[in-house]
Amino acid sequence: MPPQSQLLMECLTRQLGCYRQLSRLCDLQRQYVQQNQTDELLTVLEQRGELLQQISELETEVAPMKRNWSEFSSRLTEQDRRRASQMLAETRELLIQITQADQDDVLLLQQRKLNIGKQIVATTQAKAVGRKYAAAAYVSDQQNKVNVKQ
């Protein structure tokens, strides 16, 4: 196998491995978002960032070969061409799944944010009503007292 072909296969294999790990982390992320486990979520996001950095570095190596795929793939054996195509297809599928899951998590977090905002407004309004009630009760109580000094 020519060195460039071997490099492509190694990069695609490593890149697919990163996407598989990213998919597993995405599942953990979903669980932590649903269970409101902030510290664990932050750890997963950090790990995802590291994987994305690796994917980016691998993509830098693979991108020139992908741009000239028809020419480049013609130099691969039939078996390697089929294997490379399968890895690229699985990578695309994982990327679609990860993107969809991330969008779902964003919607869930936005909904949670809206609910918390509503709770804050309700609490603020309840405090205001409580203060007004206390002020009215205090004034009313003061008016009902008899001045015995007179």
VENKAJO-V105621 format. One record per backbone hydrogen bond with DSSP energy under -0.5 kcal/mol. NH is the residue of the N-H (numbers start at 1). CO is the residue of the C=O. E is the energy in kcal/mol with one decimal. If there is no record, write none. Layout:
[[NH:CO:E] [NH:CO:E]]
This chain:
[[6:2:-2.5] [7:3:-2.5] [8:4:-2.3] [9:5:-2.3] [10:6:-2.4] [11:7:-2.8] [12:8:-3.0] [13:9:-2.2] [14:10:-2.6] [15:11:-3.0] [16:12:-2.6] [17:13:-2.0] [18:14:-2.1] [19:15:-2.3] [20:16:-2.3] [21:17:-2.2] [22:18:-2.7] [23:19:-2.1] [24:20:-2.0] [25:21:-2.5] [26:22:-2.0] [27:23:-1.7] [28:24:-1.9] [29:25:-2.8] [30:26:-2.3] [31:27:-2.0] [32:28:-2.7] [33:29:-2.8] [34:30:-2.6] [35:31:-2.0] [36:33:-0.9] [37:32:-2.5] [38:36:-1.1] [41:37:-2.2] [42:38:-2.5] [43:39:-1.7] [44:40:-2.3] [45:41:-2.6] [46:42:-1.9] [47:43:-2.2] [48:44:-2.6] [49:45:-2.1] [50:46:-1.8] [51:47:-2.2] [52:48:-2.7] [53:49:-1.8] [54:50:-1.9] [55:51:-2.8] [56:52:-2.4] [57:53:-2.2] [58:54:-2.5] [59:55:-2.8] [60:56:-1.8] [61:57:-1.1] [62:58:-2.2] [63:59:-3.0] [64:60:-0.5] [65:62:-0.7] [66:62:-2.2] [67:63:-2.5] [68:64:-1.2] [69:66:-1.5] [72:68:-3.2] [73:69:-3.8] [74:70:-1.0] [75:72:-1.5] [76:73:-1.3] [81:77:-2.9] [82:78:-2.4] [83:79:-2.5] [84:80:-3.0] [85:81:-2.3] [86:82:-2.3] [87:83:-2.4] [88:84:-2.5] [89:85:-2.4] [90:86:-2.6] [91:87:-2.5] [92:88:-2.4] [93:89:-2.3] [94:90:-2.7] [95:91:-2.4] [96:92:-2.2] [97:93:-2.3] [98:94:-2.9] [99:95:-2.5] [100:96:-2.3] [101:97:-2.5] [102:98:-2.5] [103:99:-2.2] [104:100:-2.3] [105:101:-2.4] [106:102:-2.4] [107:103:-2.2] [108:104:-2.2] [109:105:-2.7] [110:106:-2.6] [111:107:-2.4] [112:108:-2.3] [113:109:-2.3] [114:110:-2.4] [115:111:-2.5] [116:112:-2.4] [117:113:-2.4] [118:114:-2.3] [119:115:-2.2] [120:116:-2.4] [121:117:-2.4] [122:118:-2.6] [123:119:-2.5] [124:120:-2.6] [125:121:-2.6] [126:122:-2.4] [127:123:-2.4] [128:124:-2.1] [129:125:-2.4] [130:126:-2.5] [131:127:-2.5] [132:128:-2.4] [133:129:-2.7] [134:130:-2.6] [135:131:-2.7] [136:132:-2.7] [137:133:-2.6] [138:134:-2.4] [139:135:-2.4] [140:136:-2.5] [141:137:-2.5] [142:138:-2.3] [143:139:-2.0] [144:140:-1.3] [145:141:-0.7] [145:142:-0.5] [148:146:-1.0] [150:147:-0.7]]
